[in-house]
């Protein structure tokens, strides 16, 4: 039996490598997004702490300097939070881009694997056809040889 060789195996190998690379890029983008979301949560928690501190400062003895510092800290946190939200949005866009690329690469790889499977099925059909042809030729040859032998025996029996 002949050996199956897929003519576009090198392309399929490249597609597999591209898919692996796209998976790694997606994973890295996901890690960046997770880190940015974690930073945002920390900033929100810190702001909440400043807001609790503001309530405490307003409830007890009023110290104008502490109240102003707290108010400035809350405004700074608002600025940091806005900046961090922008970073989160950017990371989400990068993740979406990586996801789209991964989907495209996976589709291309699956397409080439389907083509390889069809080529293999065709190869098996061709092998089956060739084997059947060889069996038919062998059967015809044996039948012809038997007729020759039977023909010689009948001629010698007549003599």
C-alpha positions as CSV (number, residue, x, y, z in Angstrom):
1,X,0.0,0.0,0.0
2,X,1.3,3.4,-0.9
3,X,2.0,6.0,1.7
4,X,-0.3,9.1,2.0
5,X,1.4,12.4,1.6
6,X,-0.6,15.6,1.9
7,X,0.7,18.1,-0.6
8,X,-0.2,21.1,1.5
9,X,1.2,19.7,4.8
10,X,3.7,22.6,5.1
11,X,0.8,25.1,4.9
12,X,-1.1,23.2,7.5
13,X,1.9,23.2,9.8
14,X,2.3,27.0,9.4
15,X,-1.4,27.4,10.2
16,X,-1.0,25.3,13.4
17,X,2.0,27.5,14.4
18,X,0.0,30.7,13.6
19,X,-2.9,29.3,15.8
20,X,-0.5,28.6,18.7
21,X,0.9,32.1,18.4
22,X,-2.6,33.7,18.2
23,X,-3.6,31.7,21.3
24,X,-0.6,33.1,23.2
25,X,-1.4,36.6,22.1
26,X,-5.0,36.2,23.2
27,X,-3.8,34.8,26.5
28,X,-1.4,37.8,27.0
29,X,-4.1,40.3,26.1
30,X,-6.4,38.6,28.6
31,X,-3.7,38.8,31.3
32,X,-3.3,42.5,30.6
33,X,-7.0,43.2,30.8
34,X,-7.2,41.3,34.1
35,X,-4.3,43.3,35.5
36,X,-5.9,46.6,34.4
37,X,-9.2,45.6,35.9
38,X,-7.5,44.7,39.1
39,X,-5.8,48.1,39.2
40,X,-9.1,49.8,38.6
41,X,-10.7,47.9,41.4
42,X,-7.9,48.8,43.8
43,X,-8.3,52.5,42.8
44,X,-12.1,52.2,43.4
45,X,-11.5,50.6,46.8
46,X,-9.0,53.3,47.7
47,X,-11.5,56.0,46.7
48,X,-14.1,54.4,48.9
49,X,-11.6,54.5,51.8
50,X,-11.1,58.2,51.2
51,X,-14.9,58.7,51.1
52,X,-15.3,56.9,54.5
53,X,-12.5,59.0,55.9
54,X,-14.3,62.1,54.6
55,X,-17.4,61.1,56.5
56,X,-15.4,60.5,59.6
57,X,-13.7,63.9,59.3
58,X,-17.1,65.7,58.9
59,X,-18.6,63.8,61.8
60,X,-16.0,64.6,64.4
61,X,-14.1,67.7,65.3
62,X,-13.8,69.8,62.1
63,X,-10.2,70.1,60.9
64,X,-10.2,72.2,57.7
65,X,-6.8,71.1,56.6
66,X,-7.6,67.4,56.9
67,X,-10.9,67.9,55.1
68,X,-9.2,69.7,52.2
69,X,-6.5,67.1,51.9
70,X,-9.1,64.4,51.8
71,X,-11.1,66.3,49.2
72,X,-8.0,66.7,47.1
73,X,-7.2,63.0,47.5
74,X,-10.7,62.1,46.3
75,X,-10.4,64.3,43.3
76,X,-7.0,62.8,42.5
77,X,-8.5,59.3,42.8
78,X,-11.3,60.4,40.4
79,X,-8.6,61.4,37.9
80,X,-6.7,58.2,38.4
81,X,-9.9,56.1,38.0
82,X,-10.8,57.9,34.7
83,X,-7.3,57.2,33.4
84,X,-7.5,53.6,34.5
85,X,-10.9,53.1,32.9
86,X,-9.3,54.3,29.6
87,X,-6.6,51.7,30.1
88,X,-9.2,49.0,30.7
89,X,-11.1,50.0,27.5
90,X,-7.9,49.8,25.5
91,X,-7.1,46.4,27.0
92,X,-10.6,45.2,26.1
93,X,-10.2,46.4,22.5
94,X,-6.8,44.6,22.3
95,X,-8.4,41.5,23.7
96,X,-11.2,41.7,21.1
97,X,-8.7,42.2,18.3
98,X,-6.7,39.1,19.5
99,X,-10.0,37.1,19.8
100,X,-11.0,38.0,16.2
101,X,-7.5,37.1,15.0
102,X,-7.6,33.8,16.9
103,X,-11.0,33.0,15.4
104,X,-9.8,33.7,11.9
105,X,-6.6,31.6,12.3
106,X,-8.6,28.7,13.8
107,X,-11.0,28.8,10.9
108,X,-8.2,28.7,8.4
109,X,-6.6,25.7,10.2
110,X,-9.9,23.8,10.3
111,X,-10.3,24.5,6.6
112,X,-6.9,23.0,5.8
113,X,-7.6,20.0,8.1
114,X,-10.8,19.4,6.2
115,X,-9.0,19.6,2.9
116,X,-6.4,17.1,4.3
117,X,-9.2,14.7,5.4
118,X,-10.8,14.9,2.0
119,X,-7.5,14.3,0.3
120,X,-7.0,11.3,2.5
121,X,-10.4,9.9,1.7
122,X,-9.6,10.3,-2.0
123,X,-6.3,8.6,-1.5
124,X,-8.1,5.6,0.2
125,X,-10.6,5.4,-2.7
126,X,-7.8,5.5,-5.2
127,X,-6.0,2.8,-3.3
128,X,-9.1,0.7,-3.1
129,X,-9.7,1.1,-6.9
130,X,-6.1,0.2,-7.6
131,X,-6.3,-2.9,-5.4
132,X,-9.5,-4.0,-7.1
133,X,-7.9,-3.5,-10.5
134,X,-4.9,-5.7,-9.4
135,X,-7.2,-8.4,-8.1
136,X,-9.2,-8.4,-11.4
137,X,-6.0,-8.6,-13.4
138,X,-4.7,-11.5,-11.2
139,X,-8.1,-13.3,-11.5
140,X,-8.1,-12.8,-15.3
141,X,-4.5,-14.1,-15.5
142,X,-5.3,-17.2,-13.5
143,X,-8.5,-17.8,-15.5
144,X,-6.5,-17.5,-18.7
145,X,-3.7,-19.8,-17.5
146,X,-6.3,-22.4,-16.4
147,X,-8.0,-22.2,-19.8
148,X,-4.6,-22.8,-21.5
149,X,-4.0,-25.8,-19.3
150,X,-7.5,-27.1,-19.9
151,X,-7.1,-26.6,-23.6
152,X,-3.8,-28.5,-23.8
153,X,-5.3,-31.4,-21.7
154,X,-8.3,-31.7,-24.0
155,X,-6.1,-31.7,-27.1
156,X,-3.8,-34.3,-25.7
157,X,-6.8,-36.4,-24.6
158,X,-8.1,-36.3,-28.2
159,X,-4.9,-37.7,-29.5
